[in-house]
Amino acid sequence: MKHLLRTLAFLVALTGAAHAQADDSLYQQLGGQPGLTTLMDDFMTRLLADKRMNPFFKDVDHKHVKAQLVAQFCEVSGGPCKLKGPDMKKAHAGMDITKRDFNALVEVLQDSMNAQGIAFSTQNKLLAKLAPMHRDIINTP
């Protein structure tokens, strides 16, 4: 867990540099649309199986959430997608998400990326782009 927290802190520090990259190389490294879809299939399965995450996902439309995640990861990684719907703050309002919950989700995402054989450097690039969202997702101290 210490390694995870150190990695997240490091990634947050790198976020500014990561945003400078405007090409689709990260999207391609993630396997494009097919790779992201496969990753999100695995991720949703793991989220539902994880006792920490299941309460947040058990009663939602899994297909919709997966589609939103694919679009979000596609857009963030430089792909051609545009995420539609409420912003992250509105989408997570009232969910009582703590820092511990957020870190657990990142841990499950890392497990999914490892299972898909995504290179550690590619994982770090993606996490650096996603890390700033924690400000809009965590809504309970």
DSSP file (Angstrom, degrees, kcal/mol; ACC not computed):
  #  RESIDUE AA STRUCTURE BP1 BP2  ACC     N-H-->O    O-->H-N    N-H-->O    O-->H-N    TCO  KAPPA ALPHA  PHI   PSI    X-CA   Y-CA   Z-CA
    1    1 A M     >        0   0    0      0, 0.0     4,-2.4     0, 0.0     5,-0.2   0.000 360.0 360.0 360.0 -37.6    0.0    0.0    0.0
    2    2 A K  H  >  +     0   0    0      1,-0.2     4,-2.6     2,-0.2     5,-0.2   0.913 360.0  51.7 -59.5 -41.4    2.9    2.4    0.7
    3    3 A H  H  > S+     0   0    0      1,-0.2     4,-2.5     2,-0.2    -1,-0.2   0.905 108.9  50.8 -61.6 -41.5    4.2    1.8   -2.8
    4    4 A L  H  > S+     0   0    0      2,-0.2     4,-2.5     1,-0.2    -1,-0.2   0.923 111.6  46.7 -61.8 -46.1    0.7    2.6   -4.2
    5    5 A L  H  X S+     0   0    0     -4,-2.4     4,-2.5     2,-0.2    -2,-0.2   0.899 112.9  48.8 -66.5 -40.5    0.6    5.9   -2.3
    6    6 A R  H  X S+     0   0    0     -4,-2.6     4,-2.5     2,-0.2    -1,-0.2   0.915 111.3  50.7 -63.2 -41.8    4.1    6.9   -3.2
    7    7 A T  H  X S+     0   0    0     -4,-2.5     4,-2.6    -5,-0.2    -2,-0.2   0.922 110.7  48.6 -61.7 -44.7    3.3    6.1   -6.8
    8    8 A L  H  X S+     0   0    0     -4,-2.5     4,-2.5     2,-0.2    -2,-0.2   0.917 111.1  49.6 -62.6 -43.5    0.1    8.2   -6.7
    9    9 A A  H  X S+     0   0    0     -4,-2.5     4,-1.8     1,-0.2    -1,-0.2   0.918 112.5  48.0 -61.6 -43.0    2.0   11.1   -5.1
   10   10 A F  H  X S+     0   0    0     -4,-2.5     4,-1.4     1,-0.2    -1,-0.2   0.908 111.5  50.4 -62.4 -42.8    4.6   10.9   -7.8
   11   11 A L  H  X S+     0   0    0     -4,-2.6     4,-0.6     1,-0.2    -2,-0.2   0.873 106.4  54.0 -66.6 -37.6    2.0   10.7  -10.5
   12   12 A V  H >< S+     0   0    0     -4,-2.5     3,-1.0     1,-0.2     4,-0.4   0.908 107.5  52.2 -62.4 -40.2    0.2   13.8   -9.2
   13   13 A A  H 3< S+     0   0    0     -4,-1.8     3,-0.4     1,-0.2     4,-0.3   0.822 110.1  49.0 -63.9 -31.2    3.5   15.7   -9.4
   14   14 A L  H 3X S+     0   0    0     -4,-1.4     4,-2.2     1,-0.2     3,-0.5   0.519  82.3  97.8 -85.4  -5.1    4.0   14.6  -13.0
   15   15 A T  H <X S+     0   0    0     -3,-1.0     4,-2.0    -4,-0.6    -1,-0.2   0.870  78.0  55.8 -56.1 -42.4    0.5   15.6  -14.1
   16   16 A G  H  > S+     0   0    0     -3,-0.4     4,-0.6    -4,-0.4    -1,-0.3   0.917 111.0  44.0 -57.9 -44.1    1.5   19.0  -15.5
   17   17 A A  H >4 S+     0   0    0     -3,-0.5     3,-0.7    -4,-0.3     4,-0.5   0.864 110.2  56.1 -68.6 -35.7    4.1   17.3  -17.7
   18   18 A A  H >< S+     0   0    0     -4,-2.2     3,-1.1     1,-0.2    -1,-0.2   0.848 100.3  58.3 -66.7 -33.6    1.7   14.6  -18.8
   19   19 A H  H 3< S+     0   0    0     -4,-2.0    -1,-0.2     1,-0.2    -2,-0.2   0.735  92.3  70.3 -69.6 -20.3   -0.9   17.1  -20.0
   20   20 A A  T << S+     0   0    0     -3,-0.7     2,-0.6    -4,-0.6    -1,-0.2   0.774  78.2  88.8 -67.1 -24.9    1.6   18.6  -22.4
   21   21 A Q    <   +     0   0    0     -3,-1.1    -1,-0.0    -4,-0.5    -3,-0.0  -0.650  49.7 170.5 -78.3 115.8    1.5   15.4  -24.5
   22   22 A A        +     0   0    0     -2,-0.6    -1,-0.2     3,-0.0     2,-0.1   0.366  43.2  96.0-109.2   3.8   -1.4   16.0  -27.0
   23   23 A D  S    S-     0   0    0      1,-0.1     3,-0.4     4,-0.0     4,-0.2  -0.272  80.6-114.1 -89.3 179.8   -0.9   13.0  -29.3
   24   24 A D  S  > S+     0   0    0      1,-0.2     4,-2.4     2,-0.1     5,-0.2   0.155  78.6 113.5 -99.5  19.5   -2.6    9.6  -29.2
   25   25 A S  H  > S+     0   0    0      1,-0.2     4,-2.6     2,-0.2    -1,-0.2   0.883  79.1  48.7 -62.4 -37.8    0.5    7.5  -28.3
   26   26 A L  H  > S+     0   0    0     -3,-0.4     4,-1.8    51,-0.3    -1,-0.2   0.926 110.0  52.4 -65.7 -42.9   -0.9    6.6  -24.9
   27   27 A Y  H  4>S+     0   0    0     50,-1.5     5,-2.7     1,-0.2    -2,-0.2   0.915 112.2  45.9 -56.0 -44.4   -4.2    5.7  -26.5
   28   28 A Q  H ><5S+     0   0    0     -4,-2.4     3,-1.7     1,-0.2    -2,-0.2   0.892 108.6  55.1 -67.3 -40.2   -2.3    3.4  -28.9
   29   29 A Q  H 3<5S+     0   0    0     -4,-2.6    -1,-0.2     1,-0.3    90,-0.2   0.795 105.2  54.4 -63.7 -27.2   -0.2    1.9  -26.1
   30   30 A L  T 3<5S-     0   0    0     -4,-1.8    -1,-0.3    -5,-0.2    -2,-0.2   0.454 127.5-101.1 -84.5  -1.2   -3.5    1.0  -24.4
   31   31 A G  T <>5 -     0   0    0     -3,-1.7     4,-1.9     4,-0.2    -3,-0.2   0.633  50.7-104.6  93.6  15.3   -4.6   -0.9  -27.5
   32   32 A G  H  ><S-     0   0    0     -5,-2.7     4,-2.5     1,-0.2     5,-0.2  -0.209  77.6 -26.6  63.4-158.1   -6.9    1.8  -28.9
   33   33 A Q  H  > S+     0   0    0      1,-0.2     4,-2.4     2,-0.2    -1,-0.2   0.902 142.5  49.9 -59.3 -44.9  -10.7    1.2  -28.6
   34   34 A P  H  > S+     0   0    0      0, 0.0     4,-2.3     0, 0.0    -1,-0.2   0.912 112.2  48.3 -62.2 -40.1  -10.4   -2.6  -28.5
   35   35 A G  H  X S+     0   0    0     -4,-1.9     4,-2.5     2,-0.2    -2,-0.2   0.907 112.6  47.5 -65.7 -42.0   -7.8   -2.5  -25.7
   36   36 A L  H  X S+     0   0    0     -4,-2.5     4,-2.7     2,-0.2    -1,-0.2   0.888 111.0  51.7 -66.7 -38.3   -9.7   -0.1  -23.6
   37   37 A T  H  X S+     0   0    0     -4,-2.4     4,-2.1    -5,-0.2    -2,-0.2   0.925 112.0  46.0 -63.8 -44.1  -12.9   -2.1  -24.0
   38   38 A T  H  X S+     0   0    0     -4,-2.3     4,-2.1     2,-0.2    -2,-0.2   0.912 112.7  51.0 -63.9 -42.6  -11.1   -5.3  -22.9
   39   39 A L  H  X S+     0   0    0     -4,-2.5     4,-2.7     1,-0.2    -2,-0.2   0.920 111.3  47.4 -60.5 -44.4   -9.5   -3.4  -20.0
   40   40 A M  H  X S+     0   0    0     -4,-2.7     4,-2.7     2,-0.2     5,-0.2   0.826 107.0  57.0 -71.1 -30.7  -12.8   -2.0  -18.8
   41   41 A D  H  X S+     0   0    0     -4,-2.1     4,-1.9     2,-0.2    -1,-0.2   0.953 113.3  40.8 -58.7 -48.8  -14.5   -5.5  -19.1
   42   42 A D  H  X S+     0   0    0     -4,-2.1     4,-2.4     2,-0.2    -2,-0.2   0.912 114.3  52.8 -65.3 -43.5  -11.8   -6.8  -16.7
   43   43 A F  H  X S+     0   0    0     -4,-2.7     4,-2.8     1,-0.2    -2,-0.2   0.921 109.2  48.1 -60.7 -47.0  -12.0   -3.6  -14.5
   44   44 A M  H  X S+     0   0    0     -4,-2.7     4,-2.3     1,-0.2    -1,-0.2   0.908 111.0  51.6 -62.4 -41.3  -15.8   -3.9  -14.1
   45   45 A T  H  X S+     0   0    0     -4,-1.9     4,-1.5    -5,-0.2    -1,-0.2   0.926 113.4  44.6 -59.9 -44.6  -15.5   -7.6  -13.2
   46   46 A R  H  X S+     0   0    0     -4,-2.4     4,-1.6     2,-0.2    -2,-0.2   0.876 110.2  54.3 -69.0 -38.3  -12.9   -6.8  -10.6
   47   47 A L  H  < S+     0   0    0     -4,-2.8     6,-0.2     1,-0.2    -1,-0.2   0.918 110.7  46.2 -61.5 -42.4  -14.8   -3.8   -9.2
   48   48 A L  H  < S+     0   0    0     -4,-2.3    -1,-0.2     1,-0.2    -2,-0.2   0.814 114.5  47.8 -70.3 -29.9  -17.9   -5.9   -8.6
   49   49 A A  H  < S+     0   0    0     -4,-1.5     2,-0.5    -5,-0.2    -1,-0.2   0.693  91.9  92.3 -82.8 -19.8  -15.8   -8.7   -7.0
   50   50 A D     X  -     0   0    0     -4,-1.6     4,-3.1    -3,-0.2     3,-0.5  -0.650  69.2-148.2 -82.0 122.6  -13.9   -6.4   -4.7
   51   51 A K  T  4 S+     0   0    0     -2,-0.5    -1,-0.1     1,-0.2    -4,-0.0   0.761  98.2  52.2 -63.7 -24.2  -15.7   -6.1   -1.3
   52   52 A R  T  4 S+     0   0    0      1,-0.1    -1,-0.2     2,-0.1     4,-0.2   0.841 119.9  32.4 -77.1 -33.4  -14.5   -2.5   -1.0
   53   53 A M  T >> S+     0   0    0     -3,-0.5     3,-1.5    -6,-0.2     4,-1.0   0.730  96.9  82.8 -96.9 -26.7  -15.8   -1.4   -4.4
   54   54 A N  H >X S+     0   0    0     -4,-3.1     4,-2.7     1,-0.3     3,-1.0   0.854  84.7  59.8 -51.6 -43.1  -18.9   -3.5   -4.8
   55   55 A P  H 34 S+     0   0    0      0, 0.0     4,-0.3     0, 0.0    -1,-0.3   0.815 106.5  48.8 -58.9 -28.0  -21.2   -1.3   -2.8
   56   56 A F  H <4 S+     0   0    0     -3,-1.5    -2,-0.2    -4,-0.2    -3,-0.1   0.737 124.8  27.2 -80.2 -22.5  -20.5    1.6   -5.2
   57   57 A F  H X< S+     0   0    0     -3,-1.0     3,-1.3    -4,-1.0    -3,-0.1   0.564  93.1  88.2-118.3 -12.5  -21.2   -0.4   -8.3
   58   58 A K  T 3< S+     0   0    0     -4,-2.7     4,-0.1     1,-0.3    -2,-0.1   0.827  96.4  39.1 -65.0 -32.3  -23.6   -3.2   -7.5
   59   59 A D  T 3  S+     0   0    0     -4,-0.3    -1,-0.3    -5,-0.2     2,-0.2   0.095  98.8  92.9-107.7  23.0  -26.8   -1.3   -8.2
   60   60 A V  S <  S-     0   0    0     -3,-1.3     2,-1.1     1,-0.0     3,-0.1  -0.707  90.6 -90.3-110.6 165.8  -25.8    0.7  -11.2
   61   61 A D     >  -     0   0    0     -2,-0.2     4,-2.5     1,-0.2     5,-0.2  -0.638  39.8-164.2 -74.1 101.3  -26.1    0.1  -14.9
   62   62 A H  H  > S+     0   0    0     -2,-1.1     4,-2.7     1,-0.2     5,-0.2   0.861  85.0  53.2 -61.0 -39.0  -22.9   -1.8  -15.5
   63   63 A K  H  > S+     0   0    0      2,-0.2     4,-2.4     1,-0.2    -1,-0.2   0.912 111.4  46.7 -63.5 -41.2  -23.0   -1.4  -19.3
   64   64 A H  H  > S+     0   0    0      2,-0.2     4,-2.6     1,-0.2    -2,-0.2   0.938 113.0  48.0 -66.0 -47.0  -23.5    2.3  -19.0
   65   65 A V  H  X S+     0   0    0     -4,-2.5     4,-2.6     1,-0.2    -2,-0.2   0.924 112.8  49.2 -60.6 -44.2  -20.7    2.7  -16.5
   66   66 A K  H  X S+     0   0    0     -4,-2.7     4,-2.7    -5,-0.2    -1,-0.2   0.926 110.9  49.7 -61.6 -44.4  -18.3    0.6  -18.6
   67   67 A A  H  X S+     0   0    0     -4,-2.4     4,-2.3     1,-0.2    -1,-0.2   0.898 111.6  49.1 -61.7 -40.3  -19.2    2.7  -21.7
   68   68 A Q  H  X S+     0   0    0     -4,-2.6     4,-2.7     2,-0.2    -1,-0.2   0.900 111.4  49.4 -65.6 -40.7  -18.5    5.9  -19.8
   69   69 A L  H  X S+     0   0    0     -4,-2.6     4,-3.0     2,-0.2     5,-0.3   0.910 110.1  50.4 -65.4 -42.0  -15.2    4.5  -18.5
   70   70 A V  H  X S+     0   0    0     -4,-2.7     4,-2.4     2,-0.2    -2,-0.2   0.946 113.8  45.5 -59.9 -47.4  -14.1    3.5  -22.0
   71   71 A A  H  X S+     0   0    0     -4,-2.3     4,-2.6     2,-0.2    -2,-0.2   0.907 114.3  48.6 -63.3 -42.0  -15.0    7.0  -23.3
   72   72 A Q  H  X S+     0   0    0     -4,-2.7     4,-2.9     2,-0.2     5,-0.2   0.945 114.2  43.9 -63.8 -48.8  -13.3    8.7  -20.4
   73   73 A F  H  X S+     0   0    0     -4,-3.0     4,-1.8     1,-0.2     6,-0.2   0.863 113.5  53.0 -66.2 -35.1  -10.1    6.7  -20.7
   74   74 A C  H  <>S+     0   0    0     -4,-2.4     5,-3.0    -5,-0.3     4,-0.2   0.952 113.4  42.4 -62.4 -50.4  -10.1    7.1  -24.5
   75   75 A E  H ><5S+     0   0    0     -4,-2.6     3,-1.6     1,-0.2    -2,-0.2   0.939 115.0  49.2 -62.7 -48.5  -10.4   10.9  -24.2
   76   76 A V  H 3<5S+     0   0    0     -4,-2.9    -1,-0.2     1,-0.3    -2,-0.2   0.829 109.5  52.9 -62.1 -33.2   -7.8   11.2  -21.4
   77   77 A S  T 3<5S-     0   0    0     -4,-1.8   -50,-1.5    -5,-0.2   -51,-0.3   0.407 125.1 -98.3 -86.9   4.0   -5.3    9.0  -23.3
   78   78 A G  T < 5S+     0   0    0     -3,-1.6    -3,-0.2    -4,-0.2    -2,-0.1   0.573  76.8 140.1  94.7   9.4   -5.6   11.2  -26.5
   79   79 A G      < -     0   0    0     -5,-3.0    -1,-0.2    -6,-0.2   -54,-0.0  -0.126  67.6 -96.8 -77.8-179.1   -8.0    9.0  -28.4
   80   80 A P  S    S+     0   0    0      0, 0.0    -5,-0.1     0, 0.0     2,-0.1   0.419  85.0 109.5 -82.2   1.7  -10.8   10.3  -30.6
   81   81 A C        -     0   0    0    -11,-0.1     2,-0.4   -10,-0.1    -3,-0.1  -0.384  51.1-155.7 -82.8 155.7  -13.6    9.9  -27.9
   82   82 A K        -     0   0    0     -2,-0.1     2,-0.3    -7,-0.0   -10,-0.1  -0.989  20.8-128.9-128.6 121.9  -15.5   12.7  -26.1
   83   83 A L        -     0   0    0     -2,-0.4     2,-0.3   -12,-0.2   -15,-0.1  -0.524  25.5-161.3 -71.0 129.5  -17.0   11.8  -22.7
   84   84 A K        +     0   0    0     -2,-0.3   -12,-0.1     3,-0.0   -13,-0.1  -0.833  45.2  48.0-110.8 151.2  -20.7   12.9  -22.5
   85   85 A G  S    S-     0   0    0     -2,-0.3     6,-0.0     0, 0.0    -2,-0.0  -0.687  93.9 -16.7 117.6-171.8  -22.7   13.3  -19.4
   86   86 A P  S    S-     0   0    0      0, 0.0    -2,-0.0     0, 0.0     0, 0.0  -0.232  72.8-100.3 -67.3 156.0  -22.2   15.1  -16.1
   87   87 A D     >  -     0   0    0      1,-0.1     4,-2.7     4,-0.0     5,-0.2  -0.214  42.0 -96.7 -68.8 170.2  -18.7   16.3  -15.0
   88   88 A M  H  > S+     0   0    0      1,-0.2     4,-1.5     2,-0.2     5,-0.1   0.857 122.6  53.9 -60.5 -38.4  -16.9   14.1  -12.4
   89   89 A K  H  > S+     0   0    0      1,-0.2     4,-0.6     2,-0.2     3,-0.2   0.941 113.9  41.1 -63.3 -47.2  -18.0   16.2   -9.5
   90   90 A K  H >4 S+     0   0    0      1,-0.2     3,-0.8     2,-0.2    -2,-0.2   0.894 111.9  56.0 -67.4 -39.9  -21.7   15.9  -10.3
   91   91 A A  H 3< S+     0   0    0     -4,-2.7    -1,-0.2     1,-0.2    -2,-0.2   0.789 116.7  35.8 -64.0 -27.3  -21.4   12.3  -11.3
   92   92 A H  H >< S+     0   0    0     -4,-1.5     3,-1.6    -3,-0.2     5,-0.3   0.365  85.3 129.7-109.6   3.8  -19.9   11.4   -7.8
   93   93 A A  T << S+     0   0    0     -3,-0.8    -3,-0.1    -4,-0.6    44,-0.0  -0.310  77.0  12.5 -60.3 138.7  -21.9   13.8   -5.7
   94   94 A G  T 3  S+     0   0    0     45,-0.1    -1,-0.3     1,-0.1    -4,-0.0   0.535  93.1 110.9  75.3   6.4  -23.5   12.3   -2.6
   95   95 A M  S <  S-     0   0    0     -3,-1.6    -2,-0.1    42,-0.1    -1,-0.1   0.528  75.9-134.3 -90.8  -5.4  -21.6    9.0   -3.0
   96   96 A D        +     0   0    0     -4,-0.2     2,-0.5     1,-0.2    42,-0.1   0.923  35.6 179.9  53.5  50.3  -19.5    9.6    0.2
   97   97 A I        -     0   0    0     40,-0.4    43,-1.7    -5,-0.3    42,-1.7  -0.720   7.4-162.4 -87.1 126.1  -16.3    8.6   -1.5
   98   98 A T     >  -     0   0    0     -2,-0.5     4,-2.4    40,-0.2     5,-0.2  -0.501  35.3-104.5 -99.6 170.9  -13.2    8.8    0.7
   99   99 A K  H  > S+     0   0    0     41,-0.4     4,-2.8     1,-0.2     5,-0.2   0.885 123.8  55.6 -60.7 -38.5   -9.6    8.8   -0.1
  100  100 A R  H  > S+     0   0    0      2,-0.2     4,-2.1     1,-0.2    -1,-0.2   0.910 107.8  48.4 -60.9 -43.0   -9.4    5.2    1.0
  101  101 A D  H  > S+     0   0    0      2,-0.2     4,-2.2     1,-0.2    -2,-0.2   0.926 111.7  49.5 -62.5 -45.0  -12.2    4.3   -1.5
  102  102 A F  H  X S+     0   0    0     -4,-2.4     4,-2.2     1,-0.2    -2,-0.2   0.927 111.0  49.0 -61.0 -45.7  -10.4    6.2   -4.3
  103  103 A N  H  X S+     0   0    0     -4,-2.8     4,-2.2     1,-0.2    -1,-0.2   0.865 108.8  53.7 -63.6 -35.8   -7.1    4.5   -3.6
  104  104 A A  H  X S+     0   0    0     -4,-2.1     4,-2.2     2,-0.2    -1,-0.2   0.903 107.7  50.7 -64.7 -40.5   -8.9    1.1   -3.6
  105  105 A L  H  X S+     0   0    0     -4,-2.2     4,-2.5     2,-0.2    -2,-0.2   0.920 109.8  49.9 -62.8 -43.1  -10.3    1.8   -7.0
  106  106 A V  H  X S+     0   0    0     -4,-2.2     4,-2.6     1,-0.2    -1,-0.2   0.902 109.1  52.9 -61.3 -40.6   -6.8    2.7   -8.3
  107  107 A E  H  X S+     0   0    0     -4,-2.2     4,-2.1     2,-0.2    -1,-0.2   0.914 109.8  47.4 -60.7 -43.8   -5.5   -0.5   -6.9
  108  108 A V  H  X S+     0   0    0     -4,-2.2     4,-2.2     2,-0.2    -2,-0.2   0.896 111.0  52.1 -65.6 -39.7   -8.2   -2.5   -8.7
  109  109 A L  H  X S+     0   0    0     -4,-2.5     4,-2.7     1,-0.2    -2,-0.2   0.919 108.6  50.6 -62.0 -43.0   -7.4   -0.6  -11.9
  110  110 A Q  H  X S+     0   0    0     -4,-2.6     4,-2.7     1,-0.2    -1,-0.2   0.900 108.4  52.3 -61.9 -40.1   -3.7   -1.4  -11.5
  111  111 A D  H  X S+     0   0    0     -4,-2.1     4,-2.4     2,-0.2    -1,-0.2   0.913 110.8  48.1 -60.7 -42.1   -4.7   -5.1  -11.1
  112  112 A S  H  X S+     0   0    0     -4,-2.2     4,-1.6     2,-0.2    -2,-0.2   0.918 111.5  49.0 -64.9 -43.3   -6.7   -5.0  -14.3
  113  113 A M  H  <>S+     0   0    0     -4,-2.7     5,-2.5     1,-0.2     4,-0.3   0.906 111.9  49.3 -64.8 -39.9   -3.9   -3.3  -16.2
  114  114 A N  H ><5S+     0   0    0     -4,-2.7     3,-1.4     1,-0.2    -1,-0.2   0.922 109.3  52.0 -62.1 -43.5   -1.4   -5.9  -14.9
  115  115 A A  H 3<5S+     0   0    0     -4,-2.4    -1,-0.2     1,-0.3    -2,-0.2   0.801 109.0  50.9 -63.8 -28.7   -3.8   -8.7  -16.0
  116  116 A Q  T 3<5S-     0   0    0     -4,-1.6    -1,-0.3    -5,-0.1    -2,-0.2   0.453 115.6-116.5 -88.2  -0.8   -4.0   -7.2  -19.4
  117  117 A G  T < 5 +     0   0    0     -3,-1.4     2,-0.4    -4,-0.3    -3,-0.2   0.766  52.9 166.8  74.2  25.3   -0.2   -7.0  -19.7
  118  118 A I      < -     0   0    0     -5,-2.5    -1,-0.2    -6,-0.2     5,-0.1  -0.610  42.8-106.9 -76.5 129.0   -0.1   -3.2  -19.9
  119  119 A A     >  -     0   0    0     -2,-0.4     4,-2.5   -90,-0.2     3,-0.3  -0.179  20.3-122.2 -57.1 144.6    3.5   -2.0  -19.5
  120  120 A F  H  > S+     0   0    0      1,-0.2     4,-2.5     2,-0.2     5,-0.2   0.874 113.3  53.9 -56.7 -40.4    4.2   -0.3  -16.1
  121  121 A S  H  > S+     0   0    0      1,-0.2     4,-1.9     2,-0.2    -1,-0.2   0.878 109.3  48.1 -64.4 -36.9    5.3    2.9  -17.9
  122  122 A T  H  > S+     0   0    0     -3,-0.3     4,-2.3     2,-0.2    -2,-0.2   0.896 109.7  52.8 -68.9 -40.5    2.0    3.0  -19.8
  123  123 A Q  H  X S+     0   0    0     -4,-2.5     4,-3.0     1,-0.2     5,-0.2   0.925 108.7  50.4 -58.5 -45.0    0.1    2.5  -16.5
  124  124 A N  H  X S+     0   0    0     -4,-2.5     4,-2.3     1,-0.2    -1,-0.2   0.897 108.7  51.6 -62.5 -40.7    2.0    5.4  -15.0
  125  125 A K  H  X S+     0   0    0     -4,-1.9     4,-1.3     2,-0.2    -1,-0.2   0.929 113.3  44.6 -61.9 -44.8    1.2    7.7  -17.9
  126  126 A L  H  X S+     0   0    0     -4,-2.3     4,-1.8     1,-0.2     3,-0.4   0.940 113.1  49.7 -65.8 -46.7   -2.5    6.8  -17.7
  127  127 A L  H  X S+     0   0    0     -4,-3.0     4,-2.5     1,-0.2    -1,-0.2   0.858 106.8  56.7 -61.7 -34.7   -2.6    7.2  -13.9
  128  128 A A  H  < S+     0   0    0     -4,-2.3    -1,-0.2    -5,-0.2    -2,-0.2   0.855 109.4  46.0 -63.9 -34.2   -0.9   10.6  -14.1
  129  129 A K  H  < S+     0   0    0     -4,-1.3    -1,-0.2    -3,-0.4    -2,-0.2   0.800 117.8  42.4 -78.0 -29.3   -3.7   11.8  -16.4
  130  130 A L  H >< S+     0   0    0     -4,-1.8     3,-2.0     1,-0.1     4,-0.3   0.769  93.9  82.0 -86.0 -27.6   -6.4   10.4  -14.2
  131  131 A A  G >< S+     0   0    0     -4,-2.5     3,-2.0     1,-0.3     4,-0.2   0.814  81.4  61.6 -53.4 -40.5   -4.9   11.5  -10.8
  132  132 A P  G >  S+     0   0    0      0, 0.0     3,-1.3     0, 0.0     4,-0.3   0.738  89.5  73.0 -61.9 -18.7   -6.2   15.1  -10.9
  133  133 A M  G X> S+     0   0    0     -3,-2.0     4,-1.5     1,-0.3     3,-1.4   0.684  73.3  84.0 -67.8 -16.3   -9.8   13.8  -10.9
  134  134 A H  H <> S+     0   0    0     -3,-2.0     4,-2.4    -4,-0.3    -1,-0.3   0.831  81.4  62.7 -57.6 -30.2   -9.4   12.8   -7.3
  135  135 A R  H <4 S+     0   0    0     -3,-1.3    -1,-0.3    -4,-0.2    -2,-0.2   0.825 110.5  38.0 -63.8 -30.8  -10.3   16.4   -6.3
  136  136 A D  H <4 S+     0   0    0     -3,-1.4   -44,-0.2    -4,-0.3    -1,-0.2   0.653 119.9  46.0 -93.2 -17.5  -13.7   15.9   -7.9
  137  137 A I  H  < S+     0   0    0     -4,-1.5     2,-0.6     1,-0.1   -40,-0.4   0.869  94.1  75.0 -94.6 -43.6  -14.4   12.3   -6.9
  138  138 A I     <  +     0   0    0     -4,-2.4   -40,-0.2    -5,-0.2   -39,-0.1  -0.609  49.6 157.2 -74.5 118.5  -13.4   12.3   -3.2
  139  139 A N        +     0   0    0    -42,-1.7   -41,-0.2    -2,-0.6    -1,-0.2   0.253  53.2  62.3-129.4  12.0  -16.2   14.1   -1.4
  140  140 A T              0   0    0    -43,-1.7   -41,-0.4   -45,-0.1    -1,-0.1  -0.991 360.0 360.0-138.1 128.9  -16.0   12.8    2.2
  141  141 A P              0   0    0      0, 0.0   -43,-0.1     0, 0.0    -3,-0.0   0.530 360.0 360.0 -62.4 360.0  -12.9   13.3    4.4
